[in-house]
């Protein structure tokens, strides 16, 4: 671990976009001064790029590896089994989402989104998991299918709660870094109205991108909630939009979690915190060996990632944070957290 006074390491820096690599262990276990300094680093990253990498974050590597393994096994199931666990409504936001159903975009017009879905669909499938025990909105578990489905269910229930704890701690760091009491957000994170999303981007022929250079695995978008905790495999493809309008690769760094701010946190902070657009495209091409020809039928490998979308409790009213509006005024009307998220999801599907 580093020490107080050391600048945050730069995980990625390009085109005026800095996604720092921050040792979260310093916040979790450091002295008060070290804790404060680390919180300031995190707050600065959210105010400038909206993205950062966390290392020493407290999520056991074995737990993460098991989540990736069980995710891959789930997506390898017959399509009929996955479809039987299908996603239902924006209110519930739970279940399996087949490839082509969701189109993430910054567009808001339903007709334009439908047109984009038809011409440039997102090449991914996902499994959405919400908190347990919400009346009328059960998770769509595969536990009744077989023993493997039961093991998947048990692990994801545990993993959800592990990430909920990290969400609470990151929000404490954000509060401290913004000059608030570190427990300011505790009352907003207690329920865990979050979504664990398992993502599979199937293999795709290189010719798909040759025919359509604008093809994406997930379209340009910003996230909806407060923060997102993202686990990447080593394939790559995530890109973040820089202040110069260019796309910068968020290169996978082993053992880290990519954390980014969402639209609701940006709104909550009166736009002091940035919710930055990002997308997923094909991974960086591997250089050809001497004499090797580029084969358009060669497959771009599958990509797996796990996103944990963190939100304020759905019954909470969200308005500008203290210290963000006193001089400039409030930019946004207050809004209920759950209503906001359902509105955004309804535009996507």
C-alpha positions as CSV (number, residue, x, y, z in Angstrom):
1,X,0.0,0.0,0.0
2,X,1.0,3.6,-0.5
3,X,1.1,6.3,2.1
4,X,-0.4,9.7,2.6
5,X,0.8,12.4,0.3
6,X,1.5,10.1,-2.6
7,X,-0.5,10.9,-5.8
8,X,-2.9,8.3,-7.0
9,X,-1.3,5.9,-9.6
10,X,-2.6,6.5,-13.1
11,X,-4.4,3.3,-14.3
12,X,-5.1,4.8,-17.7
13,X,-4.2,8.3,-19.0
14,X,-5.0,9.4,-22.5
15,X,-6.5,12.5,-24.2
16,X,-7.1,14.4,-21.0
17,X,-8.9,11.4,-19.5
18,X,-7.3,10.0,-16.3
19,X,-8.7,6.8,-14.7
20,X,-6.5,6.5,-11.6
21,X,-5.6,3.3,-9.9
22,X,-6.5,3.8,-6.2
23,X,-5.6,1.5,-3.3
24,X,-8.9,1.2,-1.4
25,X,-7.2,-0.7,1.4
26,X,-5.9,2.7,2.5
27,X,-9.5,3.9,3.0
28,X,-10.7,0.7,4.6
29,X,-7.8,0.2,7.0
30,X,-5.7,3.4,7.1
31,X,-5.3,6.1,9.7
32,X,-7.8,9.0,9.7
33,X,-5.4,11.2,7.6
34,X,-4.7,8.4,5.1
35,X,-8.5,7.6,4.9
36,X,-9.2,11.3,4.2
37,X,-6.5,11.5,1.5
38,X,-7.8,8.4,-0.2
39,X,-11.4,9.7,-0.1
40,X,-10.1,13.0,-1.7
41,X,-8.5,11.0,-4.5
42,X,-11.7,9.1,-5.2
43,X,-13.8,12.2,-5.1
44,X,-11.4,14.0,-7.5
45,X,-11.6,11.1,-10.0
46,X,-15.4,11.2,-9.9
47,X,-15.4,14.9,-10.5
48,X,-12.9,14.8,-13.4
49,X,-13.2,11.5,-15.4
50,X,-16.0,9.8,-13.6
51,X,-14.0,6.5,-13.7
52,X,-11.3,4.9,-11.6
53,X,-9.8,1.5,-10.8
54,X,-9.9,0.1,-7.3
55,X,-7.3,-2.4,-5.9
56,X,-7.3,-4.0,-2.5
57,X,-11.0,-3.5,-2.5
58,X,-11.8,-6.4,-0.1
59,X,-13.7,-8.6,-2.5
60,X,-12.1,-12.1,-2.3
61,X,-10.5,-13.2,-5.6
62,X,-11.9,-16.7,-5.2
63,X,-15.4,-15.4,-4.9
64,X,-15.0,-13.3,-8.0
65,X,-13.5,-16.3,-10.0
66,X,-16.4,-18.5,-8.9
67,X,-18.8,-15.8,-10.1
68,X,-17.2,-15.7,-13.5
69,X,-17.1,-19.5,-13.8
70,X,-20.7,-20.0,-12.8
71,X,-21.8,-17.1,-15.1
72,X,-20.1,-18.8,-18.1
73,X,-21.8,-22.1,-17.2
74,X,-25.2,-20.4,-17.0
75,X,-24.8,-18.8,-20.4
76,X,-23.8,-22.1,-21.9
77,X,-27.2,-23.6,-21.0
78,X,-29.7,-24.4,-23.7
79,X,-31.5,-21.3,-24.9
80,X,-34.8,-22.7,-23.9
81,X,-33.7,-23.0,-20.3
82,X,-32.5,-19.4,-20.3
83,X,-35.6,-18.1,-22.0
84,X,-37.8,-19.7,-19.3
85,X,-36.1,-17.4,-16.8
86,X,-36.7,-14.3,-19.0
87,X,-36.7,-10.7,-17.9
88,X,-40.2,-9.3,-17.4
89,X,-40.7,-5.6,-16.5
90,X,-38.6,-2.5,-15.7
91,X,-40.2,-2.5,-12.3
92,X,-38.8,-5.9,-11.4
93,X,-35.6,-5.8,-13.6
94,X,-34.8,-9.4,-12.9
95,X,-34.2,-12.4,-15.2
96,X,-32.5,-13.4,-18.4
97,X,-32.2,-10.9,-21.3
98,X,-31.6,-12.5,-24.7
99,X,-29.2,-11.0,-27.2
100,X,-30.7,-8.1,-29.1
101,X,-33.5,-7.3,-26.6
102,X,-31.7,-4.4,-24.8
103,X,-30.2,-1.5,-26.6
104,X,-28.2,0.8,-24.4
105,X,-28.0,4.3,-25.9
106,X,-28.3,8.0,-25.0
107,X,-31.3,8.3,-27.3
108,X,-34.7,8.8,-25.6
109,X,-37.2,8.6,-28.5
110,X,-38.7,5.1,-28.6
111,X,-38.9,5.0,-32.4
112,X,-35.2,6.0,-32.8
113,X,-34.2,3.4,-30.2
114,X,-36.1,0.7,-32.1
115,X,-34.5,1.7,-35.4
116,X,-31.0,1.6,-33.8
117,X,-31.8,-1.8,-32.2
118,X,-32.6,-3.1,-35.7
119,X,-29.6,-1.7,-37.5
120,X,-26.9,-2.0,-34.8
121,X,-28.0,-4.3,-32.0
122,X,-26.0,-4.9,-28.9
123,X,-24.2,-8.2,-29.2
124,X,-24.7,-9.5,-25.7
125,X,-26.9,-11.5,-23.4
126,X,-27.3,-10.9,-19.6
127,X,-28.8,-12.1,-16.4
128,X,-30.2,-9.5,-14.0
129,X,-30.3,-10.2,-10.3
130,X,-31.9,-7.9,-7.7
131,X,-32.1,-8.0,-4.0
132,X,-33.9,-10.9,-2.4
133,X,-37.2,-10.6,-0.6
134,X,-39.0,-7.9,-2.6
135,X,-42.7,-8.7,-2.7
136,X,-44.0,-9.6,-6.1
137,X,-40.5,-9.3,-7.7
138,X,-38.7,-12.6,-7.2
139,X,-35.3,-13.3,-8.8
140,X,-35.5,-15.7,-11.7
141,X,-33.1,-18.4,-10.4
142,X,-32.2,-21.6,-12.1
143,X,-32.1,-23.5,-8.8
144,X,-34.9,-25.8,-9.8
145,X,-33.2,-27.0,-12.9
146,X,-30.4,-29.0,-11.4
147,X,-27.6,-29.1,-8.8
148,X,-25.5,-26.7,-10.9
149,X,-28.4,-24.2,-11.0
150,X,-28.8,-24.5,-7.2
151,X,-25.0,-23.8,-6.7
152,X,-25.3,-20.8,-9.1
153,X,-28.2,-19.4,-7.0
154,X,-26.4,-19.8,-3.7
155,X,-23.2,-18.2,-5.0
156,X,-24.8,-15.2,-6.6
157,X,-26.9,-14.5,-3.5
158,X,-23.6,-14.4,-1.5
159,X,-21.8,-12.4,-4.1
160,X,-24.6,-9.8,-4.2
161,X,-24.2,-9.2,-0.5
162,X,-20.4,-9.0,-0.7
163,X,-20.8,-6.3,-3.4
164,X,-23.5,-4.5,-1.4
165,X,-20.9,-4.0,1.4
166,X,-18.4,-2.6,-1.0
167,X,-21.1,-0.2,-2.4
168,X,-21.6,1.1,1.2
169,X,-17.9,1.6,1.7
170,X,-17.3,3.4,-1.7
171,X,-20.2,5.7,-0.9
172,X,-18.6,6.5,2.5
173,X,-15.4,7.4,0.7
174,X,-17.3,9.7,-1.7
175,X,-19.1,11.4,1.2
176,X,-15.9,12.0,3.0
177,X,-14.2,13.3,-0.1
178,X,-17.0,15.7,-0.7
179,X,-16.8,17.2,2.8
180,X,-19.8,15.3,4.2
181,X,-19.9,13.0,7.2
182,X,-18.7,9.6,5.9
183,X,-21.9,8.0,7.0
184,X,-24.1,10.5,5.1
185,X,-25.1,7.9,2.5
186,X,-25.7,5.0,4.9
187,X,-29.4,5.7,5.1
188,X,-29.5,5.6,1.2
189,X,-27.6,2.3,0.8
190,X,-29.1,0.2,3.6
191,X,-31.7,-1.7,1.5
192,X,-29.4,-2.7,-1.3
193,X,-31.8,-1.9,-4.2
194,X,-29.0,-2.8,-6.6
195,X,-28.7,-5.0,-9.7
196,X,-26.0,-7.7,-10.2
197,X,-25.7,-8.1,-14.0
198,X,-23.9,-11.1,-15.5
199,X,-22.8,-10.3,-19.1
200,X,-21.8,-12.5,-21.9
201,X,-20.7,-11.1,-25.3
202,X,-20.6,-14.2,-27.6
203,X,-17.8,-14.8,-30.1
204,X,-18.3,-12.8,-33.3
205,X,-16.7,-13.1,-36.8
206,X,-14.3,-10.4,-37.7
207,X,-16.3,-9.9,-40.9
208,X,-19.2,-8.4,-38.8
209,X,-17.0,-5.3,-38.1
210,X,-15.6,-5.2,-41.6
211,X,-19.2,-5.0,-42.9
212,X,-20.3,-2.5,-40.2
213,X,-17.4,-0.6,-38.6
214,X,-19.9,1.0,-36.2
215,X,-21.0,-2.3,-34.8
216,X,-20.7,-2.5,-31.0
217,X,-21.1,-5.1,-28.3
218,X,-22.8,-2.5,-26.1
219,X,-23.6,0.9,-27.5
220,X,-22.5,4.3,-26.1
221,X,-24.3,5.1,-22.9
222,X,-24.0,6.3,-19.4
223,X,-25.1,4.3,-16.4
224,X,-28.3,5.2,-14.6
225,X,-27.8,4.9,-10.8
226,X,-25.2,6.1,-8.3
227,X,-22.1,4.0,-9.0
228,X,-21.2,0.8,-11.0
229,X,-18.7,-1.8,-9.8
230,X,-17.4,-3.6,-12.9
231,X,-15.4,-6.8,-13.1
232,X,-13.7,-7.4,-16.4
233,X,-12.1,-10.5,-17.9
234,X,-8.8,-10.2,-19.8
235,X,-10.4,-9.8,-23.2
236,X,-10.9,-6.1,-23.2
237,X,-13.3,-3.9,-25.3
238,X,-14.6,-1.4,-22.7
239,X,-13.9,2.2,-23.9
240,X,-14.6,5.5,-22.1
241,X,-15.2,8.8,-23.9
242,X,-12.5,11.4,-23.2
243,X,-13.0,15.2,-22.9
244,X,-11.6,15.4,-26.4
245,X,-14.4,13.2,-27.7
246,X,-12.1,10.3,-28.4
247,X,-12.5,6.7,-27.1
248,X,-10.0,5.5,-24.6
249,X,-9.6,1.8,-23.8
250,X,-10.2,0.9,-20.1
251,X,-7.6,-1.8,-20.2
252,X,-8.2,-4.7,-17.8
253,X,-5.9,-4.5,-14.8
254,X,-5.8,-7.9,-12.9
255,X,-7.3,-7.8,-9.4
256,X,-9.0,-4.4,-9.8
257,X,-12.6,-3.3,-10.1
258,X,-13.5,-0.5,-12.5
259,X,-15.8,2.0,-10.7
260,X,-17.8,4.7,-12.5
261,X,-20.3,7.3,-11.5
262,X,-23.9,7.1,-12.9
263,X,-26.4,9.7,-13.9
264,X,-28.3,9.7,-10.6
265,X,-25.2,10.5,-8.6
266,X,-24.3,13.2,-11.1
267,X,-27.7,14.7,-10.6
268,X,-27.5,14.2,-6.9
269,X,-24.2,16.2,-6.8
270,X,-25.6,19.0,-8.9
271,X,-23.3,17.9,-11.7
272,X,-20.1,18.2,-9.7
273,X,-19.6,14.5,-10.3
274,X,-19.3,13.3,-13.9
275,X,-21.3,10.4,-15.4
276,X,-19.2,9.6,-18.4
277,X,-20.3,7.8,-21.6
278,X,-18.8,4.5,-22.4
279,X,-19.3,1.5,-24.7
280,X,-18.0,-2.0,-25.4
281,X,-16.5,-2.8,-28.9
282,X,-14.3,-5.6,-30.2
283,X,-11.1,-6.1,-28.2
284,X,-7.8,-4.8,-29.5
285,X,-6.7,-6.8,-32.5
286,X,-3.7,-9.1,-32.1
287,X,-0.8,-8.4,-34.5
288,X,-0.5,-10.8,-37.3
289,X,2.5,-13.1,-37.5
290,X,4.9,-12.8,-40.5
291,X,3.1,-14.1,-43.6
292,X,-0.2,-14.5,-41.7
293,X,-3.3,-13.2,-43.5
294,X,-6.2,-11.6,-41.8
295,X,-9.1,-14.1,-41.9
296,X,-12.5,-12.4,-41.9
297,X,-14.1,-15.7,-40.7
298,X,-11.8,-15.8,-37.6
299,X,-13.7,-15.4,-34.4
300,X,-13.3,-12.5,-32.0
301,X,-13.4,-14.3,-28.6
302,X,-16.2,-14.2,-26.2
303,X,-16.1,-11.6,-23.4
304,X,-17.5,-11.9,-19.9
305,X,-18.0,-9.2,-17.4
306,X,-19.9,-8.7,-14.2
307,X,-21.5,-5.3,-13.3
308,X,-23.0,-4.4,-10.0
309,X,-25.3,-1.4,-10.5
310,X,-25.7,0.5,-7.2
311,X,-28.7,2.7,-6.5
312,X,-30.1,4.7,-3.6
313,X,-32.9,2.9,-1.8
314,X,-35.9,3.0,-4.1
315,X,-38.0,4.8,-1.5
316,X,-35.5,7.7,-1.1
317,X,-36.0,11.2,-2.4
318,X,-33.0,12.5,-4.2
319,X,-32.1,16.2,-4.4
320,X,-28.9,18.2,-4.5
321,X,-26.3,17.3,-1.8
322,X,-25.3,19.8,0.8
323,X,-22.4,21.9,-0.4
324,X,-23.1,21.5,-4.1
325,X,-25.8,24.1,-4.8
326,X,-25.5,26.9,-2.3
327,X,-23.7,29.2,-4.7
328,X,-25.0,28.0,-8.1
329,X,-28.5,27.0,-7.2
330,X,-30.1,23.5,-7.8
331,X,-30.0,22.4,-11.4
332,X,-32.6,19.6,-11.0
333,X,-35.9,19.0,-9.3
334,X,-35.9,16.4,-6.6
335,X,-37.0,12.9,-7.7
336,X,-37.8,9.5,-6.1
337,X,-34.9,7.1,-6.7
338,X,-37.1,4.1,-7.7
339,X,-39.2,6.1,-10.1
340,X,-36.1,7.5,-11.8
341,X,-34.6,4.1,-12.3
342,X,-37.8,2.5,-13.7
343,X,-38.1,5.5,-16.1
344,X,-34.6,5.0,-17.5
345,X,-35.0,1.2,-17.8
346,X,-38.3,1.6,-19.6
347,X,-36.5,3.6,-22.3
348,X,-33.8,0.9,-22.8
349,X,-35.9,-2.3,-23.4
